[in-house]
Structures are given as C-alpha cells and as structure tokens.
C-alpha cells in the first residue's frame, strides 16, 4: 500500500499575478508578473513523503530558505 504525506516546511509570498493570469498568452502573463507590485499573504511550501512497499521517497518543492527575502 502507498501513502502520501504532505509536510509543510515553510511559507512564502508570491505576486498576485502568479495566482491567476492569462494562460492563453504566456508573454502577457510574464509581463503582468514582472510589473505586479502586490503580494499575496503567506502561502505554505510543502514537501511530500511517499511511503510504498519499496521504501520512503521525499519530494521537495525546490524552494530555498531565501524564498521570503525581497528581490
């Protein structure tokens, strides 16, 4: 049997334009994200632990500790 457990490892903010944007025009979405001055509230960052008959696998989201640093 396989089970998946989400483990919150931190939190971060992203620009509002990342949450919802024009997916049909990637160039316009990139421009909106770059020019957006508003930020979200704190959003969770997760790592996932998968337990199967073969053992444990940990999948990281790829974020760093600097995720909440400006710039």
PyMOL commands that set and color helices and strands:
alter all, ss='L'
color gray80, all
select helices_A, chain A and resi 16-19+26-35+65-68
alter helices_A, ss='H'
color red, helices_A
select strands_A, chain A and resi 3-12+43-52+55-59
alter strands_A, ss='S'
color yellow, strands_A
deselect
rebuild
show_as cartoon
